Amino acid sequence: MRILIAAPCPQQREGGVANVVHNSAESLRARGHDVSCIFREQLLPQPVAFPRFEMLYFAARLAREVQRRRNELDVVVIHAPAGFAYGVFRRWHLVRGLPPYVMFLHGLEQRRNHAMKREAKKGRAWHFRFKNRVWQHLYHMPLYRLSITSADQAIVINRETWSLLQLYYHLETGRVWYIPNGIESRFFVSRDYPNGCANRLLFAGTWLDHKGVYYLSEGFATLAGRFPDVRLTVVGCGVDAETVKLAFSPKTRERVQVLPFVPRSEMLALYAQHDIFVLPSLMEGLPIVLLEAMASGMPVVTTETCGMMDVVEDEHNGLLVKPADSPAFASAVERLMTSGELRRTLGCNAQQAMRRHTWERAAEQLEKVLQLAVEEAGRT
C-alpha cells in the first residue's frame, strides 16, 4: 500500500506523537509498504500569523496536500484532530477520488476536561482556567468531533478511548480499533536489583499540569523528609530547569536534577541509571516513556487511569495509585525504595509483559486496519 501518515507536531523523535509516527512508518516499510510522513514543519511557516488557529491552518493545508497527491496514495492516516478538514472533504464528496481516511487518536479530550476541571477548583490547572475552558469547548472539541466522526476507520491506543468512541460518538465496533504503542527492542536490557534503599527516582515527560506535577512535588517532599539521600531526575520537560525547580519546596530543590531535553539515544542510559520510574499523570493516552521504562526492567509507580491501566497490573508488574493523591503516591514509591525484592519482582514482570508490545506487532495490526479501509473504500 501507498500510505501517508500525518501529525500536527514537530518531527523530532523525542516527542511522543512523533515517536509513534516514525516507528509506525518504519515498521510498515519493513512490511513492504511505501510510507511517507508529514509533520508540522512541512506545511506551516514559522511562526504562523495567529497561533491560536494553528490547527486550522495545518488541517486545511493537509487536506489540499492529500488532494494534490490523491493519485499517489491508497490510504491516509491522520493524527487527531488534524484530519477534520480532509474528513469533511471526503465525507461530503467535495472532492472525488480521495483515499480513505484513518484517524489516529491518542486520548479523549473529555478525559482531559474531566480531570482538569477538578484541578482548576484547586488552583492547579494553569492551562484550564475559565477562558481556556470556554476556548476548549468552542474550538478544540468541535475539531475533535469532526475528526472522529468523519473518519472511515479509527485507531486508539487505550481501551478507555476505544469504549468511549463507541458510547459517546456512536461509532460502530467495526470502525474503532485498539492498537497500543510499541517499544523499540533496544530497551530490553538486563537490570540488577541490589539490596538496600533505592534512592534514584526518574520522571520523564513535558512539564504540564495534567502530568500530575503538583503531586510529584508533594510526594517528593514527603519522601525527602524521610530519606535524606533520595534524588529525583526530571527529563524531557521542555521548560528551563528553574521553572521546574520552583514547583518544589526550597528544602528539596537541591535534590532535583532537571534535563529539559534528552536525545532519544540517551534515554536507555537514563533508565539504567535510576531505580524507580514515577508518572503521577492525571490523564494520558499511553505514554511511551512508561512502556520503555518497564521494558528496561524498571519498577514503576503510576496512576490508575487511561492507558496506564492497560499495561500496569497493580502489585504484579507495577504499582497503581489514584490520580491526584500525593500521600498514596509517596507511600507506593516508599514501598519500592525500601524493598529490593519488590523492585525485582515488579521490574522483571514489567519487562516480561512489555515483550508483547513491539512495533512489529503494532504495524501488523495497523496494516489490517488500513487494508480494511482501502477495501471498504473500493466498494463505495
Phi and psi in degrees as a GROMACS rama.xvg file:
@    title "Ramachandran Plot"
@    xaxis  label "Phi"
@    yaxis  label "Psi"
@TYPE xy
-98.7651  111.028  ARG-2
-119.324  137.063  ILE-3
-114.553  129.76  LEU-4
-115.561  125.02  ILE-5
-125.796  140.179  ALA-6
-145.07  137.682  ALA-7
-83.6838  52.4799  PRO-8
-138.551  162.077  CYS-9
-62.3215  154.779  PRO-10
-84.3462  -2.10128  GLN-11
-58.0591  131.19  GLN-12
-67.25  -15.2104  ARG-13
-68.4834  -22.1858  GLU-14
-76.9867  144.553  GLY-15
-60.6915  -47.9636  GLY-16
-65.9825  -44.7245  VAL-17
-60.7347  -37.4929  ALA-18
-60.2614  -43.6349  ASN-19
-62.3923  -44.3533  VAL-20
-62.0609  -50.3533  VAL-21
-60.3609  -47.4536  HIS-22
-69.7042  -36.1171  ASN-23
-63.8379  -45.4971  SER-24
-62.613  -45.8044  ALA-25
-64.3671  -39.182  GLU-26
-70.5205  -36.2081  SER-27
-69.0652  -37.8763  LEU-28
-62.2358  -38.36  ARG-29
-63.8234  -21.2859  ALA-30
-92.511  7.26823  ARG-31
97.3776  9.13346  GLY-32
-94.1974  154.623  HIS-33
-94.2854  108.497  ASP-34
-121.588  129.036  VAL-35
-120.028  155.564  SER-36
-126.845  147.06  CYS-37
-126.842  127.154  ILE-38
-116.258  179.403  PHE-39
-53.9382  -44.4293  ARG-40
-60.4465  -29.606  GLU-41
-72.7442  -24.4585  GLN-42
-115  -21.8637  LEU-43
-116.402  136.833  LEU-44
-73.2458  165.536  PRO-45
-115.968  122.873  GLN-46
-87.4315  168.118  PRO-47
-78.3643  157.714  VAL-48
-63.4064  -43.8181  ALA-49
-128.06  93.354  PHE-50
-54.8446  -30.4876  PRO-51
-60.4219  -27.6278  ARG-52
-104.999  24.0828  PHE-53
-57.9322  -39.5957  GLU-54
-64.42  -36.0959  MET-55
-63.0065  -45.4592  LEU-56
-59.116  -49.8299  TYR-57
-61.4043  -47.4215  PHE-58
-62.7384  -41.2719  ALA-59
-66.1846  -44.1393  ALA-60
-68.9697  -34.0744  ARG-61
-64.6356  -43.3921  LEU-62
-59.8219  -41.3823  ALA-63
-66.8576  -38.5703  ARG-64
-64.816  -42.6417  GLU-65
-66.2917  -39.7618  VAL-66
-59.7114  -41.3447  GLN-67
-65.1607  -35.2195  ARG-68
-101.644  15.3534  ARG-69
-58.8881  -28.9191  ARG-70
-81.5825  -7.55615  ASN-71
-101.582  -3.58576  GLU-72
-126.677  145.729  LEU-73
-99.4065  -30.718  ASP-74
-158.255  152.016  VAL-75
-125.454  129.361  VAL-76
-108.964  121.559  VAL-77
-125.706  126.764  ILE-78
-76.0156  128.445  HIS-79
-64.8209  148.797  ALA-80
-96.6291  20.8767  PRO-81
-71.3855  -6.49576  ALA-82
-92.6064  2.78083  GLY-83
-64.0017  -40.4858  PHE-84
-66.5114  -46.6201  ALA-85
-64.5992  -40.9758  TYR-86
-60.6883  -40.5354  GLY-87
-66.6368  -44.4575  VAL-88
-55.17  -45.178  PHE-89
-73.0763  -44.8714  ARG-90
-64.617  -39.7993  ARG-91
-89.6792  6.56016  TRP-92
55.7743  35.6663  HIS-93
-70.0722  -29.197  LEU-94
-133.79  130.327  VAL-95
-91.3705  156.255  ARG-96
78.7497  19.6797  GLY-97
-82.1259  141.606  LEU-98
-66.8021  154.51  PRO-99
-62.1758  152.839  PRO-100
-111.901  119.671  TYR-101
-108.852  120.794  VAL-102
-88.5356  139.315  MET-103
-115.405  118.282  PHE-104
-119.316  126.371  LEU-105
-86.1195  -26.7912  HIS-106
-178.906  157.127  GLY-107
-83.8494  136.152  LEU-108
-65.1918  -25.3652  GLU-109
-60.4193  -36.3445  GLN-110
-66.7397  -42.3357  ARG-111
-61.5336  -45.8678  ARG-112
-60.9226  -43.0191  ASN-113
-63.2155  -46.8432  HIS-114
-68.3441  -44.4911  ALA-115
-79.5492  -21.3418  MET-116
-64.1639  -40.31  LYS-117
-66.49  -39.2798  ARG-118
-68.0382  -33.9946  GLU-119
-62.1628  -34.8896  ALA-120
-66.2053  -23.6301  LYS-121
-92.331  -2.11366  LYS-122
75.0978  26.4957  GLY-123
-118.913  28.1591  ARG-124
-135.431  84.5858  ALA-125
-73.2515  -13.9589  TRP-126
-105.25  14.6198  HIS-127
-140.767  40.0706  PHE-128
-75.4534  -178.813  ARG-129
-56.5784  -48.0179  PHE-130
-63.4743  -37.1078  LYS-131
-65.2718  -38.3098  ASN-132
-67.4674  -40.0551  ARG-133
-62.5227  -46.1485  VAL-134
-63.2518  -37.6155  TRP-135
-60.2202  -45.8547  GLN-136
-78.0753  -31.5779  HIS-137
-85.471  -25.8591  LEU-138
-117.607  -61.2201  TYR-139
-67.6074  -45.4372  HIS-140
-61.9076  -43.5049  MET-141
-61.0752  -35.7927  PRO-142
-64.8596  -42.429  LEU-143
-64.4478  -42.2381  TYR-144
-59.9514  -47.3926  ARG-145
-63.5597  -40.0934  LEU-146
-61.5287  -39.736  SER-147
-75.1571  -50.1671  ILE-148
-75.8761  -18.7675  THR-149
-92.2849  -3.43982  SER-150
-78.0199  147.61  ALA-151
-75.5624  -38.5677  ASP-152
-141.584  154.289  GLN-153
-128.339  136.588  ALA-154
-117.719  132.592  ILE-155
-127.862  160.511  VAL-156
-111.847  3.30878  ILE-157
-143.74  156.078  ASN-158
-70.4235  -30.7279  ARG-159
-58.1251  -47.7076  GLU-160
-65.6658  -38.4211  THR-161
-56.4316  -44.6681  TRP-162
-69.9377  -44.7214  SER-163
-71.1576  -28.1364  LEU-164
-64.1855  -32.3706  LEU-165
-77.7522  -40.8993  GLN-166
-80.8066  -39.9433  LEU-167
-90.8437  -41.1501  TYR-168
-102.051  -0.394011  TYR-169
60.4368  34.4352  HIS-170
-77.3978  139.054  LEU-171
-69.3534  153.825  GLU-172
-60.4133  -28.8432  THR-173
-77.261  1.54551  GLY-174
-113.867  -3.84866  ARG-175
-123.901  129.149  VAL-176
-130.921  132.067  TRP-177
-93.8166  112.842  TYR-178
-131.079  99.5687  ILE-179
-69.0551  158.728  PRO-180
-62.7391  159.17  ASN-181
-106.52  -175.238  GLY-182
-135.838  137.67  ILE-183
-69.4452  140.734  GLU-184
-61.7934  -24.471  SER-185
-65.4166  -15.7004  ARG-186
-82.1361  -8.97034  PHE-187
-86.8973  92.1781  PHE-188
-126.281  162.13  VAL-189
-77.6869  151.245  SER-190
-139.913  141.218  ARG-191
-94.0673  150.023  ASP-192
-126.53  78.7798  TYR-193
-65.8765  151.93  PRO-194
-70.1814  169.034  ASN-195
95.9842  179.245  GLY-196
-77.079  134.087  CYS-197
-97.8018  118.173  ALA-198
-111.939  -2.02456  ASN-199
-104.552  106.803  ARG-200
-101.765  146.291  LEU-201
-129.147  129.84  LEU-202
-121.223  130.103  PHE-203
-127.56  125.424  ALA-204
157.66  161.992  GLY-205
-63.3768  142.729  THR-206
-82.0045  84.0009  TRP-207
-128.009  156.413  LEU-208
-59.5513  -39.3696  ASP-209
-73.1016  -6.91339  HIS-210
-80.4453  0.886201  LYS-211
75.502  30.7559  GLY-212
-66.6414  -30.1714  VAL-213
-63.425  -39.539  TYR-214
-77.8294  -28.8658  TYR-215
-62.1981  -45.4818  LEU-216
-64.1584  -47.6749  SER-217
-65.1688  -42.9496  GLU-218
-63.4198  -40.8935  GLY-219
-66.8627  -36.2609  PHE-220
-60.7286  -40.6786  ALA-221
-63.2782  -45.3361  THR-222
-66  -39.097  LEU-223
-64.6505  -30.9148  ALA-224
-71.0501  -20.8978  GLY-225
-103.265  -25.919  ARG-226
-128.407  103.242  PHE-227
-61.05  -22.6484  PRO-228
-100.178  0.847554  ASP-229
-67.6662  140.493  VAL-230
-134.563  148.854  ARG-231
-126.072  133.571  LEU-232
-112.859  128.907  THR-233
-109.807  119.177  VAL-234
-123.445  149.984  VAL-235
65.7994  29.837  GLY-236
-76.3146  -23.8156  CYS-237
78.5618  2.87307  GLY-238
-130.014  168.987  VAL-239
-71.1327  158.404  ASP-240
-61.0619  -35.8734  ALA-241
-63.676  -40.6956  GLU-242
-60.9775  -42.7801  THR-243
-66.5482  -45.471  VAL-244
-65.9607  -28.1954  LYS-245
-65.5861  -19.0535  LEU-246
-77.2629  -12.4763  ALA-247
-103.433  156.697  PHE-248
-66.4807  150.321  SER-249
-53.3726  -32.4234  PRO-250
-72.0789  -21.5766  LYS-251
-106.699  -10.1774  THR-252
-59.7845  -36.0423  ARG-253
-69.4522  -13.4511  GLU-254
-94.9322  1.38803  ARG-255
-106.829  121.894  VAL-256
-101.821  135.185  GLN-257
-121.584  126.26  VAL-258
-122.062  92.6661  LEU-259
-58.1592  -34.441  PRO-260
-135.892  130.118  PHE-261
-129.967  122.569  VAL-262
-60.3744  149.866  PRO-263
-56.5112  -33.6051  ARG-264
-65.2775  -17.7453  SER-265
-102.083  -5.03747  GLU-266
-66.5351  -38.3242  MET-267
-59.7516  -41.6375  LEU-268
-63.7083  -37.4939  ALA-269
-66.2811  -41.5239  LEU-270
-59.7554  -41.1011  TYR-271
-67.8245  -29.3922  ALA-272
-82.5341  -6.97183  GLN-273
-120.172  161.62  HIS-274
-98.4098  -37.3736  ASP-275
-137.409  134.462  ILE-276
-99.5778  130.453  PHE-277
-122.326  135.504  VAL-278
-148.212  85.039  LEU-279
-86.3035  39.6908  PRO-280
-62.3696  147.155  SER-281
-84.6427  -29.0832  LEU-282
-157.223  149.119  MET-283
-154.142  174.122  GLU-284
-90.6864  -88.7021  GLY-285
-147.753  93.7825  LEU-286
-64.0423  126.547  PRO-287
-64.5524  -34.5378  ILE-288
-62.0309  -34.0955  VAL-289
-65.4519  -44.5871  LEU-290
-62.828  -42.405  LEU-291
-64.9883  -43.2427  GLU-292
-60.5218  -44.3663  ALA-293
-65.3016  -39.8029  MET-294
-62.5326  -32.439  ALA-295
-79.4183  -2.00521  SER-296
91.1612  10.6812  GLY-297
-75.0955  135.582  MET-298
-71.7562  141.026  PRO-299
-124.841  150.293  VAL-300
-124.574  120.926  VAL-301
-144.072  -173.552  THR-302
-101.379  156.14  THR-303
-86.5574  71.6257  GLU-304
-161.082  160.232  THR-305
50.2393  -141.881  CYS-306
-69.0844  -17.5819  GLY-307
-60.8588  -33.6356  MET-308
-73.4761  -16.5656  MET-309
-75.4165  -26.6566  ASP-310
-116.144  -22.1963  VAL-311
-105.075  119.932  VAL-312
-102.096  114.77  GLU-313
-55.6255  131.99  ASP-314
72.579  0.0823699  GLU-315
-110.916  -55.5362  HIS-316
-126.269  18.9269  ASN-317
168.424  178.644  GLY-318
-118.69  131.662  LEU-319
-109.947  138.057  LEU-320
-128.887  160.942  VAL-321
-65.2032  142.871  LYS-322
-62.9733  150.268  PRO-323
61.6899  36.5067  ALA-324
-129.318  88.6234  ASP-325
-61.2755  -45.7527  SER-326
-60.4774  -41.5466  PRO-327
-66.6231  -38.9322  ALA-328
-62.0239  -48.8264  PHE-329
-62.7097  -39.4488  ALA-330
-64.8852  -41.1415  SER-331
-65.8221  -42.5031  ALA-332
-63.9222  -40.6429  VAL-333
-61.4988  -39.1614  GLU-334
-57.9754  -43.7002  ARG-335
-70.1676  -38.6506  LEU-336
-60.3498  -34.9772  MET-337
-100.011  1.39572  THR-338
-132.109  103.609  SER-339
-64.7802  -35.277  GLY-340
-65.4312  -40.896  GLU-341
-66.4975  -40.8609  LEU-342
-60.3977  -43.0119  ARG-343
-64.8647  -47.1365  ARG-344
-61.007  -51.3492  THR-345
-68.0595  -40.1434  LEU-346
-64.606  -44.3315  GLY-347
-65.8341  -41.6565  CYS-348
-66.2778  -35.7632  ASN-349
-63.6136  -45.9514  ALA-350
-62.6176  -40.9449  GLN-351
-64.6233  -41.2468  GLN-352
-63.7458  -36.093  ALA-353
-73.6631  -12.631  MET-354
-65.5335  -16.3449  ARG-355
-81.673  -15.2331  ARG-356
-101.297  73.015  HIS-357
-103.106  154.63  THR-358
-68.6138  -28.3356  TRP-359
-63.2455  -42.976  GLU-360
-67.7398  -40.583  ARG-361
-61.2547  -41.2186  ALA-362
-65.8237  -36.8588  ALA-363
-62.0956  -42.4529  GLU-364
-69.6782  -40.8202  GLN-365
-62.5533  -40.8278  LEU-366
-57.0467  -41.8647  GLU-367
-63.8434  -40.6504  LYS-368
-67.2541  -42.6138  VAL-369
-64.8024  -40.5318  LEU-370
-63.7523  -39.5743  GLN-371
-61.8083  -43.8077  LEU-372
-61.1802  -41.3157  ALA-373
-65.6571  -43.5875  VAL-374
-64.883  -44.3537  GLU-375
-63.1737  -38.9644  GLU-376
-65.2094  -32.4542  ALA-377
-70.5908  -17.8535  GLY-378
-90.4556  -11.741  ARG-379
